[in-house]
């Protein structure tokens, strides 16, 4: 589907996409939920890191403003 989408974007034309039949099970749902939870933890860590950098930059700006 990705290549069809990219092709459609380049050529600006309509593309018929037929989705593959999937067998979504409880087990596969649990796997996806687990992956989402890991990604959520990673995103939370990134957010904390960004906040730390933001605080450091504000402190640097404050110190430079006093000079």
CHARMM-style PDB file with segment names, atoms N, HN, CA, C and O in Angstrom:
ATOM      1  N   UNK     1       0.816  -1.189   0.000  1.00  0.00      PROA
ATOM      2  CA  UNK     1       0.000   0.000   0.000  1.00  0.00      PROA
ATOM      3  C   UNK     1       0.857   1.248   0.000  1.00  0.00      PROA
ATOM      4  O   UNK     1       0.476   2.262  -0.587  1.00  0.00      PROA
ATOM      5  N   UNK     2       1.991   1.191   0.640  1.00  0.00      PROA
ATOM      6  HN  UNK     2       2.300   0.368   1.117  1.00  0.00      PROA
ATOM      7  CA  UNK     2       2.864   2.345   0.713  1.00  0.00      PROA
ATOM      8  C   UNK     2       3.319   2.789  -0.666  1.00  0.00      PROA
ATOM      9  O   UNK     2       3.285   3.980  -0.978  1.00  0.00      PROA
ATOM     10  N   UNK     3       3.749   1.838  -1.499  1.00  0.00      PROA
ATOM     11  HN  UNK     3       3.776   0.871  -1.246  1.00  0.00      PROA
ATOM     12  CA  UNK     3       4.210   2.207  -2.832  1.00  0.00      PROA
ATOM     13  C   UNK     3       3.058   2.729  -3.683  1.00  0.00      PROA
ATOM     14  O   UNK     3       3.249   3.637  -4.491  1.00  0.00      PROA
ATOM     15  N   UNK     4       1.882   2.172  -3.512  1.00  0.00      PROA
ATOM     16  HN  UNK     4       1.727   1.433  -2.856  1.00  0.00      PROA
ATOM     17  CA  UNK     4       0.716   2.668  -4.252  1.00  0.00      PROA
ATOM     18  C   UNK     4       0.383   4.084  -3.811  1.00  0.00      PROA
ATOM     19  O   UNK     4       0.027   4.927  -4.635  1.00  0.00      PROA
ATOM     20  N   UNK     5       0.495   4.346  -2.525  1.00  0.00      PROA
ATOM     21  HN  UNK     5       0.784   3.662  -1.855  1.00  0.00      PROA
ATOM     22  CA  UNK     5       0.208   5.685  -2.000  1.00  0.00      PROA
ATOM     23  C   UNK     5       1.240   6.677  -2.531  1.00  0.00      PROA
ATOM     24  O   UNK     5       0.882   7.768  -2.972  1.00  0.00      PROA
ATOM     25  N   UNK     6       2.520   6.302  -2.491  1.00  0.00      PROA
ATOM     26  HN  UNK     6       2.811   5.415  -2.132  1.00  0.00      PROA
ATOM     27  CA  UNK     6       3.560   7.188  -3.000  1.00  0.00      PROA
ATOM     28  C   UNK     6       3.366   7.453  -4.480  1.00  0.00      PROA
ATOM     29  O   UNK     6       3.550   8.580  -4.942  1.00  0.00      PROA
ATOM     30  N   UNK     7       2.997   6.426  -5.224  1.00  0.00      PROA
ATOM     31  HN  UNK     7       2.847   5.512  -4.849  1.00  0.00      PROA
ATOM     32  CA  UNK     7       2.750   6.583  -6.649  1.00  0.00      PROA
ATOM     33  C   UNK     7       1.592   7.543  -6.885  1.00  0.00      PROA
ATOM     34  O   UNK     7       1.651   8.389  -7.777  1.00  0.00      PROA
ATOM     35  N   UNK     8       0.548   7.410  -6.089  1.00  0.00      PROA
ATOM     36  HN  UNK     8       0.501   6.722  -5.364  1.00  0.00      PROA
ATOM     37  CA  UNK     8      -0.615   8.279  -6.237  1.00  0.00      PROA
ATOM     38  C   UNK     8      -0.254   9.718  -5.913  1.00  0.00      PROA
ATOM     39  O   UNK     8      -0.758  10.646  -6.546  1.00  0.00      PROA
ATOM     40  N   UNK     9       0.614   9.907  -4.935  1.00  0.00      PROA
ATOM     41  HN  UNK     9       1.024   9.153  -4.421  1.00  0.00      PROA
ATOM     42  CA  UNK     9       1.012  11.263  -4.589  1.00  0.00      PROA
ATOM     43  C   UNK     9       1.813  11.897  -5.720  1.00  0.00      PROA
ATOM     44  O   UNK     9       1.649  13.084  -6.001  1.00  0.00      PROA
ATOM     45  N   UNK    10       2.672  11.129  -6.368  1.00  0.00      PROA
ATOM     46  HN  UNK    10       2.806  10.164  -6.139  1.00  0.00      PROA
ATOM     47  CA  UNK    10       3.519  11.658  -7.432  1.00  0.00      PROA
ATOM     48  C   UNK    10       2.721  11.934  -8.692  1.00  0.00      PROA
ATOM     49  O   UNK    10       2.943  12.944  -9.359  1.00  0.00      PROA
ATOM     50  N   UNK    11       1.802  11.054  -9.022  1.00  0.00      PROA
ATOM     51  HN  UNK    11       1.621  10.233  -8.480  1.00  0.00      PROA
ATOM     52  CA  UNK    11       1.074  11.170 -10.278  1.00  0.00      PROA
ATOM     53  C   UNK    11      -0.251  11.909 -10.118  1.00  0.00      PROA
ATOM     54  O   UNK    11      -0.899  12.251 -11.107  1.00  0.00      PROA
ATOM     55  N   UNK    12      -0.650  12.154  -8.875  1.00  0.00      PROA
ATOM     56  HN  UNK    12      -0.124  11.876  -8.071  1.00  0.00      PROA
ATOM     57  CA  UNK    12      -1.899  12.852  -8.589  1.00  0.00      PROA
ATOM     58  C   UNK    12      -3.079  12.172  -9.289  1.00  0.00      PROA
ATOM     59  O   UNK    12      -3.858  12.825  -9.984  1.00  0.00      PROA
ATOM     60  N   UNK    13      -3.201  10.870  -9.101  1.00  0.00      PROA
ATOM     61  HN  UNK    13      -2.569  10.340  -8.536  1.00  0.00      PROA
ATOM     62  CA  UNK    13      -4.289  10.113  -9.710  1.00  0.00      PROA
ATOM     63  C   UNK    13      -4.949   9.237  -8.655  1.00  0.00      PROA
ATOM     64  O   UNK    13      -4.416   9.053  -7.561  1.00  0.00      PROA
ATOM     65  N   UNK    14      -6.092   8.709  -8.992  1.00  0.00      PROA
ATOM     66  HN  UNK    14      -6.525   8.858  -9.881  1.00  0.00      PROA
ATOM     67  CA  UNK    14      -6.789   7.806  -8.078  1.00  0.00      PROA
ATOM     68  C   UNK    14      -6.180   6.417  -8.168  1.00  0.00      PROA
ATOM     69  O   UNK    14      -5.823   5.951  -9.250  1.00  0.00      PROA
ATOM     70  N   UNK    15      -6.066   5.765  -7.028  1.00  0.00      PROA
ATOM     71  HN  UNK    15      -6.356   6.144  -6.148  1.00  0.00      PROA
ATOM     72  CA  UNK    15      -5.517   4.418  -6.984  1.00  0.00      PROA
ATOM     73  C   UNK    15      -6.479   3.550  -6.202  1.00  0.00      PROA
ATOM     74  O   UNK    15      -6.880   3.908  -5.095  1.00  0.00      PROA
ATOM     75  N   UNK    16      -6.854   2.411  -6.764  1.00  0.00      PROA
ATOM     76  HN  UNK    16      -6.528   2.120  -7.663  1.00  0.00      PROA
ATOM     77  CA  UNK    16      -7.689   1.457  -6.045  1.00  0.00      PROA
ATOM     78  C   UNK    16      -6.781   0.560  -5.220  1.00  0.00      PROA
ATOM     79  O   UNK    16      -5.866  -0.072  -5.748  1.00  0.00      PROA
ATOM     80  N   UNK    17      -7.040   0.513  -3.938  1.00  0.00      PROA
ATOM     81  HN  UNK    17      -7.783   1.027  -3.510  1.00  0.00      PROA
ATOM     82  CA  UNK    17      -6.227  -0.312  -3.050  1.00  0.00      PROA
ATOM     83  C   UNK    17      -7.115  -1.383  -2.455  1.00  0.00      PROA
ATOM     84  O   UNK    17      -8.175  -1.085  -1.904  1.00  0.00      PROA
ATOM     85  N   UNK    18      -6.686  -2.624  -2.564  1.00  0.00      PROA
ATOM     86  HN  UNK    18      -5.825  -2.866  -3.011  1.00  0.00      PROA
ATOM     87  CA  UNK    18      -7.418  -3.742  -1.983  1.00  0.00      PROA
ATOM     88  C   UNK    18      -6.653  -4.183  -0.746  1.00  0.00      PROA
ATOM     89  O   UNK    18      -5.508  -4.628  -0.830  1.00  0.00      PROA
ATOM     90  N   UNK    19      -7.302  -4.053   0.397  1.00  0.00      PROA
ATOM     91  HN  UNK    19      -8.232  -3.691   0.465  1.00  0.00      PROA
ATOM     92  CA  UNK    19      -6.661  -4.448   1.652  1.00  0.00      PROA
ATOM     93  C   UNK    19      -6.564  -5.963   1.725  1.00  0.00      PROA
ATOM     94  O   UNK    19      -7.465  -6.685   1.299  1.00  0.00      PROA
ATOM     95  N   UNK    20      -5.435  -6.431   2.282  1.00  0.00      PROA
ATOM     96  HN  UNK    20      -4.703  -5.844   2.628  1.00  0.00      PROA
ATOM     97  CA  UNK    20      -5.287  -7.861   2.491  1.00  0.00      PROA
ATOM     98  C   UNK    20      -6.211  -8.293   3.625  1.00  0.00      PROA
ATOM     99  O   UNK    20      -6.467  -7.533   4.559  1.00  0.00      PROA
ATOM    100  N   UNK    21      -6.697  -9.505   3.531  1.00  0.00      PROA
ATOM    101  HN  UNK    21      -6.489 -10.122   2.773  1.00  0.00      PROA
ATOM    102  CA  UNK    21      -7.521 -10.047   4.606  1.00  0.00      PROA
ATOM    103  C   UNK    21      -6.604 -10.378   5.773  1.00  0.00      PROA
ATOM    104  O   UNK    21      -5.592 -11.060   5.609  1.00  0.00      PROA
ATOM    105  N   UNK    22      -6.962  -9.896   6.938  1.00  0.00      PROA
ATOM    106  HN  UNK    22      -7.784  -9.342   7.072  1.00  0.00      PROA
ATOM    107  CA  UNK    22      -6.135 -10.160   8.116  1.00  0.00      PROA
ATOM    108  C   UNK    22      -6.936 -10.981   9.112  1.00  0.00      PROA
ATOM    109  O   UNK    22      -8.163 -10.910   9.166  1.00  0.00      PROA
ATOM    110  N   UNK    23      -6.220 -11.746   9.883  1.00  0.00      PROA
ATOM    111  HN  UNK    23      -5.223 -11.804   9.839  1.00  0.00      PROA
ATOM    112  CA  UNK    23      -6.834 -12.546  10.934  1.00  0.00      PROA
ATOM    113  C   UNK    23      -6.393 -11.960  12.263  1.00  0.00      PROA
ATOM    114  O   UNK    23      -5.376 -12.356  12.833  1.00  0.00      PROA
ATOM    115  N   UNK    24      -7.177 -11.012  12.741  1.00  0.00      PROA
ATOM    116  HN  UNK    24      -8.003 -10.690  12.278  1.00  0.00      PROA
ATOM    117  CA  UNK    24      -6.852 -10.314  13.977  1.00  0.00      PROA
ATOM    118  C   UNK    24      -7.328 -11.158  15.145  1.00  0.00      PROA
ATOM    119  O   UNK    24      -8.516 -11.457  15.271  1.00  0.00      PROA
ATOM    120  N   UNK    25      -6.390 -11.534  15.993  1.00  0.00      PROA
ATOM    121  HN  UNK    25      -5.426 -11.291  15.891  1.00  0.00      PROA
ATOM    122  CA  UNK    25      -6.727 -12.394  17.125  1.00  0.00      PROA
ATOM    123  C   UNK    25      -6.438 -11.666  18.426  1.00  0.00      PROA
ATOM    124  O   UNK    25      -5.828 -10.597  18.443  1.00  0.00      PROA
ATOM    125  N   UNK    26      -6.887 -12.268  19.507  1.00  0.00      PROA
ATOM    126  HN  UNK    26      -7.382 -13.137  19.493  1.00  0.00      PROA
ATOM    127  CA  UNK    26      -6.608 -11.717  20.828  1.00  0.00      PROA
ATOM    128  C   UNK    26      -5.105 -11.661  21.074  1.00  0.00      PROA
ATOM    129  O   UNK    26      -4.603 -10.705  21.665  1.00  0.00      PROA
ATOM    130  N   UNK    27      -4.394 -12.678  20.623  1.00  0.00      PROA
ATOM    131  HN  UNK    27      -4.802 -13.454  20.143  1.00  0.00      PROA
ATOM    132  CA  UNK    27      -2.939 -12.710  20.812  1.00  0.00      PROA
ATOM    133  C   UNK    27      -2.265 -11.569  20.059  1.00  0.00      PROA
ATOM    134  O   UNK    27      -1.371 -10.909  20.588  1.00  0.00      PROA
ATOM    135  N   UNK    28      -2.701 -11.341  18.818  1.00  0.00      PROA
ATOM    136  HN  UNK    28      -3.428 -11.878  18.389  1.00  0.00      PROA
ATOM    137  CA  UNK    28      -2.087 -10.254  18.058  1.00  0.00      PROA
ATOM    138  C   UNK    28      -2.451  -8.902  18.665  1.00  0.00      PROA
ATOM    139  O   UNK    28      -1.655  -7.965  18.614  1.00  0.00      PROA
ATOM    140  N   UNK    29      -3.643  -8.795  19.236  1.00  0.00      PROA
ATOM    141  HN  UNK    29      -4.290  -9.556  19.277  1.00  0.00      PROA
ATOM    142  CA  UNK    29      -4.036  -7.560  19.920  1.00  0.00      PROA
ATOM    143  C   UNK    29      -3.137  -7.314  21.122  1.00  0.00      PROA
ATOM    144  O   UNK    29      -2.724  -6.181  21.370  1.00  0.00      PROA
ATOM    145  N   UNK    30      -2.833  -8.366  21.865  1.00  0.00      PROA
ATOM    146  HN  UNK    30      -3.168  -9.287  21.664  1.00  0.00      PROA
ATOM    147  CA  UNK    30      -1.947  -8.228  23.023  1.00  0.00      PROA
ATOM    148  C   UNK    30      -0.546  -7.803  22.591  1.00  0.00      PROA
ATOM    149  O   UNK    30       0.092  -6.993  23.264  1.00  0.00      PROA
ATOM    150  N   UNK    31      -0.074  -8.337  21.488  1.00  0.00      PROA
ATOM    151  HN  UNK    31      -0.592  -8.995  20.941  1.00  0.00      PROA
ATOM    152  CA  UNK    31       1.243  -7.947  20.973  1.00  0.00      PROA
ATOM    153  C   UNK    31       1.242  -6.469  20.608  1.00  0.00      PROA
ATOM    154  O   UNK    31       2.166  -5.736  20.961  1.00  0.00      PROA
ATOM    155  N   UNK    32       0.206  -6.033  19.904  1.00  0.00      PROA
ATOM    156  HN  UNK    32      -0.545  -6.628  19.617  1.00  0.00      PROA
ATOM    157  CA  UNK    32       0.117  -4.627  19.514  1.00  0.00      PROA
ATOM    158  C   UNK    32       0.025  -3.717  20.732  1.00  0.00      PROA
ATOM    159  O   UNK    32       0.666  -2.667  20.774  1.00  0.00      PROA
ATOM    160  N   UNK    33      -0.763  -4.109  21.714  1.00  0.00      PROA
ATOM    161  HN  UNK    33      -1.284  -4.962  21.680  1.00  0.00      PROA
ATOM    162  CA  UNK    33      -0.883  -3.312  22.937  1.00  0.00      PROA
ATOM    163  C   UNK    33       0.472  -3.208  23.627  1.00  0.00      PROA
ATOM    164  O   UNK    33       0.851  -2.139  24.106  1.00  0.00      PROA
ATOM    165  N   UNK    34       1.198  -4.317  23.675  1.00  0.00      PROA
ATOM    166  HN  UNK    34       0.891  -5.185  23.286  1.00  0.00      PROA
ATOM    167  CA  UNK    34       2.533  -4.297  24.269  1.00  0.00      PROA
ATOM    168  C   UNK    34       3.464  -3.348  23.536  1.00  0.00      PROA
ATOM    169  O   UNK    34       4.208  -2.595  24.165  1.00  0.00      PROA
ATOM    170  N   UNK    35       3.427  -3.379  22.211  1.00  0.00      PROA
ATOM    171  HN  UNK    35       2.823  -3.990  21.700  1.00  0.00      PROA
ATOM    172  CA  UNK    35       4.268  -2.488  21.420  1.00  0.00      PROA
ATOM    173  C   UNK    35       3.883  -1.031  21.641  1.00  0.00      PROA
ATOM    174  O   UNK    35       4.751  -0.162  21.723  1.00  0.00      PROA
ATOM    175  N   UNK    36       2.594  -0.764  21.737  1.00  0.00      PROA
ATOM    176  HN  UNK    36       1.888  -1.469  21.670  1.00  0.00      PROA
ATOM    177  CA  UNK    36       2.124   0.599  21.994  1.00  0.00      PROA
ATOM    178  C   UNK    36       2.603   1.075  23.359  1.00  0.00      PROA
ATOM    179  O   UNK    36       3.014   2.226  23.508  1.00  0.00      PROA
ATOM    180  N   UNK    37       2.554   0.197  24.352  1.00  0.00      PROA
ATOM    181  HN  UNK    37       2.221  -0.738  24.231  1.00  0.00      PROA
ATOM    182  CA  UNK    37       3.006   0.570  25.690  1.00  0.00      PROA
ATOM    183  C   UNK    37       4.502   0.884  25.698  1.00  0.00      PROA
ATOM    184  O   UNK    37       4.934   1.825  26.365  1.00  0.00      PROA
ATOM    185  N   UNK    38       5.289   0.108  24.967  1.00  0.00      PROA
ATOM    186  HN  UNK    38       4.938  -0.656  24.425  1.00  0.00      PROA
ATOM    187  CA  UNK    38       6.727   0.375  24.876  1.00  0.00      PROA
ATOM    188  C   UNK    38       6.962   1.723  24.199  1.00  0.00      PROA
ATOM    189  O   UNK    38       7.775   2.524  24.659  1.00  0.00      PROA
ATOM    190  N   UNK    39       6.245   1.964  23.108  1.00  0.00      PROA
ATOM    191  HN  UNK    39       5.585   1.313  22.734  1.00  0.00      PROA
ATOM    192  CA  UNK    39       6.383   3.243  22.412  1.00  0.00      PROA
ATOM    193  C   UNK    39       5.978   4.395  23.318  1.00  0.00      PROA
ATOM    194  O   UNK    39       6.607   5.453  23.300  1.00  0.00      PROA
ATOM    195  N   UNK    40       4.924   4.194  24.113  1.00  0.00      PROA
ATOM    196  HN  UNK    40       4.413   3.334  24.127  1.00  0.00      PROA
ATOM    197  CA  UNK    40       4.469   5.228  25.028  1.00  0.00      PROA
ATOM    198  C   UNK    40       5.547   5.546  26.057  1.00  0.00      PROA
ATOM    199  O   UNK    40       5.777   6.712  26.378  1.00  0.00      PROA
ATOM    200  N   UNK    41       6.207   4.517  26.574  1.00  0.00      PROA
ATOM    201  HN  UNK    41       6.021   3.570  26.313  1.00  0.00      PROA
ATOM    202  CA  UNK    41       7.302   4.729  27.532  1.00  0.00      PROA
ATOM    203  C   UNK    41       8.450   5.483  26.867  1.00  0.00      PROA
ATOM    204  O   UNK    41       9.033   6.390  27.462  1.00  0.00      PROA
ATOM    205  N   UNK    42       8.770   5.105  25.637  1.00  0.00      PROA
ATOM    206  HN  UNK    42       8.296   4.368  25.154  1.00  0.00      PROA
ATOM    207  CA  UNK    42       9.834   5.794  24.902  1.00  0.00      PROA
ATOM    208  C   UNK    42       9.480   7.263  24.689  1.00  0.00      PROA
ATOM    209  O   UNK    42      10.325   8.141  24.863  1.00  0.00      PROA
ATOM    210  N   UNK    43       8.240   7.524  24.316  1.00  0.00      PROA
ATOM    211  HN  UNK    43       7.553   6.810  24.175  1.00  0.00      PROA
ATOM    212  CA  UNK    43       7.798   8.903  24.101  1.00  0.00      PROA
ATOM    213  C   UNK    43       7.821   9.704  25.395  1.00  0.00      PROA
ATOM    214  O   UNK    43       8.176  10.883  25.389  1.00  0.00      PROA
ATOM    215  N   UNK    44       7.446   9.073  26.503  1.00  0.00      PROA
ATOM    216  HN  UNK    44       7.158   8.116  26.507  1.00  0.00      PROA
ATOM    217  CA  UNK    44       7.480   9.748  27.798  1.00  0.00      PROA
ATOM    218  C   UNK    44       8.913  10.131  28.154  1.00  0.00      PROA
ATOM    219  O   UNK    44       9.154  11.231  28.653  1.00  0.00      PROA
ATOM    220  N   UNK    45       9.864   9.236  27.902  1.00  0.00      PROA
ATOM    221  HN  UNK    45       9.669   8.343  27.497  1.00  0.00      PROA
ATOM    222  CA  UNK    45      11.279   9.519  28.175  1.00  0.00      PROA
ATOM    223  C   UNK    45      11.766  10.667  27.303  1.00  0.00      PROA
ATOM    224  O   UNK    45      12.490  11.542  27.778  1.00  0.00      PROA
ATOM    225  N   UNK    46      11.379  10.673  26.045  1.00  0.00      PROA
ATOM    226  HN  UNK    46      10.791   9.962  25.659  1.00  0.00      PROA
ATOM    227  CA  UNK    46      11.764  11.758  25.140  1.00  0.00      PROA
ATOM    228  C   UNK    46      11.191  13.078  25.638  1.00  0.00      PROA
ATOM    229  O   UNK    46      11.877  14.100  25.621  1.00  0.00      PROA
ATOM    230  N   UNK    47       9.939  13.061  26.081  1.00  0.00      PROA
ATOM    231  HN  UNK    47       9.382  12.231  26.095  1.00  0.00      PROA
ATOM    232  CA  UNK    47       9.302  14.269  26.611  1.00  0.00      PROA
ATOM    233  C   UNK    47      10.063  14.791  27.825  1.00  0.00      PROA
ATOM    234  O   UNK    47      10.287  15.995  27.946  1.00  0.00      PROA
ATOM    235  N   UNK    48      10.461  13.894  28.725  1.00  0.00      PROA
ATOM    236  HN  UNK    48      10.278  12.915  28.627  1.00  0.00      PROA
ATOM    237  CA  UNK    48      11.227  14.296  29.901  1.00  0.00      PROA
ATOM    238  C   UNK    48      12.575  14.884  29.491  1.00  0.00      PROA
ATOM    239  O   UNK    48      13.016  15.885  30.056  1.00  0.00      PROA
ATOM    240  N   UNK    49      13.225  14.266  28.512  1.00  0.00      PROA
ATOM    241  HN  UNK    49      12.866  13.454  28.053  1.00  0.00      PROA
ATOM    242  CA  UNK    49      14.511  14.776  28.027  1.00  0.00      PROA
ATOM    243  C   UNK    49      14.356  16.166  27.419  1.00  0.00      PROA
ATOM    244  O   UNK    49      15.197  17.037  27.640  1.00  0.00      PROA
ATOM    245  N   UNK    50      13.297  16.377  26.665  1.00  0.00      PROA
ATOM    246  HN  UNK    50      12.613  15.669  26.486  1.00  0.00      PROA
ATOM    247  CA  UNK    50      13.040  17.687  26.061  1.00  0.00      PROA
ATOM    248  C   UNK    50      12.808  18.721  27.150  1.00  0.00      PROA
ATOM    249  O   UNK    50      13.315  19.840  27.060  1.00  0.00      PROA
ATOM    250  N   UNK    51      12.048  18.360  28.179  1.00  0.00      PROA
ATOM    251  HN  UNK    51      11.636  17.452  28.252  1.00  0.00      PROA
ATOM    252  CA  UNK    51      11.809  19.289  29.284  1.00  0.00      PROA
ATOM    253  C   UNK    51      13.105  19.630  30.004  1.00  0.00      PROA
ATOM    254  O   UNK    51      13.312  20.780  30.393  1.00  0.00      PROA
ATOM    255  N   UNK    52      13.984  18.639  30.186  1.00  0.00      PROA
ATOM    256  HN  UNK    52      13.816  17.705  29.870  1.00  0.00      PROA
ATOM    257  CA  UNK    52      15.284  18.890  30.819  1.00  0.00      PROA
ATOM    258  C   UNK    52      16.120  19.857  29.982  1.00  0.00      PROA
ATOM    259  O   UNK    52      16.727  20.783  30.521  1.00  0.00      PROA
ATOM    260  N   UNK    53      16.152  19.645  28.685  1.00  0.00      PROA
ATOM    261  HN  UNK    53      15.660  18.893  28.247  1.00  0.00      PROA
ATOM    262  CA  UNK    53      16.902  20.538  27.796  1.00  0.00      PROA
ATOM    263  C   UNK    53      16.303  21.935  27.837  1.00  0.00      PROA
ATOM    264  O   UNK    53      17.039  22.922  27.861  1.00  0.00      PROA
ATOM    265  N   UNK    54      14.987  22.031  27.845  1.00  0.00      PROA
ATOM    266  HN  UNK    54      14.390  21.230  27.826  1.00  0.00      PROA
ATOM    267  CA  UNK    54      14.306  23.323  27.908  1.00  0.00      PROA
ATOM    268  C   UNK    54      14.692  24.070  29.182  1.00  0.00      PROA
ATOM    269  O   UNK    54      14.969  25.269  29.137  1.00  0.00      PROA
ATOM    270  N   UNK    55      14.712  23.373  30.314  1.00  0.00      PROA
ATOM    271  HN  UNK    55      14.486  22.400  30.351  1.00  0.00      PROA
ATOM    272  CA  UNK    55      15.101  24.003  31.583  1.00  0.00      PROA
ATOM    273  C   UNK    55      16.544  24.485  31.527  1.00  0.00      PROA
ATOM    274  O   UNK    55      16.851  25.591  31.971  1.00  0.00      PROA
ATOM    275  N   UNK    56      17.438  23.646  30.976  1.00  0.00      PROA
ATOM    276  HN  UNK    56      17.188  22.747  30.615  1.00  0.00      PROA
ATOM    277  CA  UNK    56      18.850  24.045  30.877  1.00  0.00      PROA
ATOM    278  C   UNK    56      19.019  25.268  29.982  1.00  0.00      PROA
ATOM    279  O   UNK    56      19.793  26.170  30.299  1.00  0.00      PROA
ATOM    280  N   UNK    57      18.300  25.297  28.872  1.00  0.00      PROA
ATOM    281  HN  UNK    57      17.671  24.564  28.615  1.00  0.00      PROA
ATOM    282  CA  UNK    57      18.389  26.454  27.977  1.00  0.00      PROA
ATOM    283  C   UNK    57      17.876  27.719  28.657  1.00  0.00      PROA
ATOM    284  O   UNK    57      18.463  28.789  28.500  1.00  0.00      PROA
ATOM    285  N   UNK    58      16.791  27.603  29.408  1.00  0.00      PROA
ATOM    286  HN  UNK    58      16.314  26.733  29.536  1.00  0.00      PROA
ATOM    287  CA  UNK    58      16.268  28.770  30.133  1.00  0.00      PROA
ATOM    288  C   UNK    58      17.273  29.254  31.165  1.00  0.00      PROA
ATOM    289  O   UNK    58      17.443  30.460  31.345  1.00  0.00      PROA
ATOM    290  N   UNK    59      17.944  28.323  31.849  1.00  0.00      PROA
ATOM    291  HN  UNK    59      17.806  27.344  31.703  1.00  0.00      PROA
ATOM    292  CA  UNK    59      18.971  28.712  32.816  1.00  0.00      PROA
ATOM    293  C   UNK    59      20.139  29.409  32.123  1.00  0.00      PROA
ATOM    294  O   UNK    59      20.648  30.411  32.626  1.00  0.00      PROA
ATOM    295  N   UNK    60      20.563  28.891  30.982  1.00  0.00      PROA
ATOM    296  HN  UNK    60      20.149  28.077  30.574  1.00  0.00      PROA
ATOM    297  CA  UNK    60      21.662  29.514  30.234  1.00  0.00      PROA
ATOM    298  C   UNK    60      21.276  30.916  29.799  1.00  0.00      PROA
ATOM    299  O   UNK    60      22.068  31.850  29.926  1.00  0.00      PROA
ATOM    300  N   UNK    61      20.069  31.066  29.289  1.00  0.00      PROA
ATOM    301  HN  UNK    61      19.426  30.307  29.185  1.00  0.00      PROA
ATOM    302  CA  UNK    61      19.593  32.385  28.854  1.00  0.00      PROA
ATOM    303  C   UNK    61      19.536  33.336  30.038  1.00  0.00      PROA
ATOM    304  O   UNK    61      19.895  34.507  29.910  1.00  0.00      PROA
ATOM    305  N   UNK    62      19.088  32.847  31.191  1.00  0.00      PROA
ATOM    306  HN  UNK    62      18.796  31.897  31.295  1.00  0.00      PROA
ATOM    307  CA  UNK    62      19.022  33.671  32.397  1.00  0.00      PROA
ATOM    308  C   UNK    62      20.416  34.137  32.804  1.00  0.00      PROA
ATOM    309  O   UNK    62      20.610  35.309  33.128  1.00  0.00      PROA
ATOM    310  N   UNK    63      21.386  33.224  32.790  1.00  0.00      PROA
ATOM    311  HN  UNK    63      21.228  32.272  32.528  1.00  0.00      PROA
ATOM    312  CA  UNK    63      22.764  33.578  33.157  1.00  0.00      PROA
ATOM    313  C   UNK    63      23.341  34.573  32.159  1.00  0.00      PROA
ATOM    314  O   UNK    63      23.970  35.552  32.559  1.00  0.00      PROA
ATOM    315  N   UNK    64      23.137  34.337  30.874  1.00  0.00      PROA
ATOM    316  HN  UNK    64      22.625  33.542  30.549  1.00  0.00      PROA
ATOM    317  CA  UNK    64      23.647  35.261  29.862  1.00  0.00      PROA
ATOM    318  C   UNK    64      22.993  36.634  29.976  1.00  0.00      PROA
ATOM    319  O   UNK    64      23.622  37.649  29.677  1.00  0.00      PROA
ATOM    320  N   UNK    65      21.747  36.667  30.401  1.00  0.00      PROA
ATOM    321  HN  UNK    65      21.236  35.842  30.643  1.00  0.00      PROA
ATOM    322  CA  UNK    65      21.052  37.943  30.580  1.00  0.00      PROA
ATOM    323  C   UNK    65      21.621  38.766  31.715  1.00  0.00      PROA
ATOM    324  O   UNK    65      21.472  39.987  31.732  1.00  0.00      PROA
ATOM    325  N   UNK    66      22.271  38.114  32.660  1.00  0.00      PROA
ATOM    326  HN  UNK    66      22.393  37.121  32.645  1.00  0.00      PROA
ATOM    327  CA  UNK    66      22.864  38.824  33.801  1.00  0.00      PROA
ATOM    328  C   UNK    66      24.242  39.390  33.481  1.00  0.00      PROA
ATOM    329  O   UNK    66      24.750  40.242  34.210  1.00  0.00      PROA
ATOM    330  N   UNK    67      24.844  38.922  32.396  1.00  0.00      PROA
ATOM    331  HN  UNK    67      24.431  38.230  31.803  1.00  0.00      PROA
ATOM    332  CA  UNK    67      26.210  39.362  32.059  1.00  0.00      PROA
ATOM    333  C   UNK    67      26.183  40.750  31.444  1.00  0.00      PROA
ATOM    334  OT1 UNK    67      27.232  41.291  31.095  1.00  0.00      PROA
TER     335      UNK     67
END
